[in-house]
C-alpha cells in the first residue's frame, strides 16, 4: 500500500485528528449522555478527515474537484505556496500517473 497520495502535512493532519479524538474522549464524561456525545465527536472528526482526504481527489481530478484554499474554477491554490506545497504535489502526481 502506498502513502504518496497525501502530502506529509496531510498525513500529519490526519494523525492530529486521531490525537484530537483521544483528547476529546478524555473530556467527555462518563454519564448517561456519553454515548451520544461521543457519536457527535466522531461525526466532527470524520468531517475533518474527509476534508483532508479530499485533497487527493483534488490533485487527481483538478478539473472536477478543488484543493482546500484553491480557486473554485481551477483547483489551484489562490496564492503562490512554497515549493513543498500542494501545487508541487499536484505536479508530481500528474507526472507519476502520466496526465
C-alpha positions in Angstrom: 0.0 0.0 0.0 1.4 3.4 -1.0 1.0 6.6 1.0 2.1 9.0 -1.6 -1.4 10.2 -2.4 -1.2 12.6 0.6 1.5 15.1 1.4 3.5 14.9 4.6 1.4 17.8 6.0 -1.8 15.9 5.2 -0.6 12.8 6.9 0.3 14.9 9.9 -3.1 16.5 9.9 -4.7 13.0 9.8 -2.6 12.0 12.8 -3.7 15.2 14.6 -7.4 14.3 14.1 -6.7 11.0 15.9 -5.0 12.8 18.7 -7.9 15.3 18.9 -10.4 12.4 19.2 -8.4 10.9 22.1 -8.2 14.2 23.9 -12.0 14.8 23.4 -12.8 11.3 24.6 -11.0 12.1 27.9 -13.0 15.3 28.2 -16.4 13.7 27.7 -17.8 12.5 31.0 -19.0 9.0 31.8 -22.6 10.0 32.3 -25.8 8.9 30.5 -25.1 11.2 27.5 -21.5 9.9 26.9 -22.6 7.6 24.0 -24.5 10.3 22.1 -21.8 12.9 22.8 -19.1 10.6 21.5 -21.2 9.9 18.4 -21.1 13.7 17.8 -17.4 13.9 18.4 -16.9 11.1 15.8 -19.0 12.9 13.2 -16.9 16.1 13.5 -13.6 14.2 13.4 -14.8 12.3 10.3 -15.7 15.6 8.7 -12.2 16.9 9.2 -10.7 13.7 8.0 -12.8 13.8 4.8 -11.6 17.3 4.2 -8.0 16.2 4.4 -8.5 13.1 2.3 -10.4 15.1 -0.4 -7.0 16.7 -1.2 -6.0 13.5 -3.1 -9.2 13.8 -5.2 -8.4 17.5 -5.9 -5.0 16.5 -7.2 -6.2 13.5 -9.1 -9.1 15.4 -10.8 -8.2 19.1 -10.7 -10.9 19.9 -13.3 -13.6 18.3 -11.1 -12.6 18.9 -7.5 -10.7 21.8 -5.9 -8.0 21.7 -3.3 -8.6 23.4 0.0 -7.8 27.0 -0.4 -7.9 26.7 -4.2 -9.6 28.6 -6.9 -13.1 27.2 -7.4 -12.6 27.2 -11.2 -9.1 25.7 -11.4 -8.5 23.9 -8.2 -5.1 25.6 -7.9 -4.4 27.4 -4.6 -5.1 31.1 -4.9 -1.8 32.2 -3.5 1.6 31.0 -4.6 2.7 28.5 -1.9 6.2 27.3 -1.1 7.8 24.6 -3.3 6.9 21.8 -0.9 3.2 22.6 -1.3 0.1 21.1 -2.8 1.0 22.6 -6.2 4.2 20.7 -6.2 2.3 17.6 -5.1 -0.1 18.0 -8.0 2.7 18.3 -10.5 4.5 15.3 -9.0 1.2 13.3 -9.1 0.5 14.2 -12.7 4.0 13.2 -13.8 3.7 9.9 -11.9 0.4 8.9 -13.5 1.1 10.5 -16.9 -1.6 13.2 -17.0 
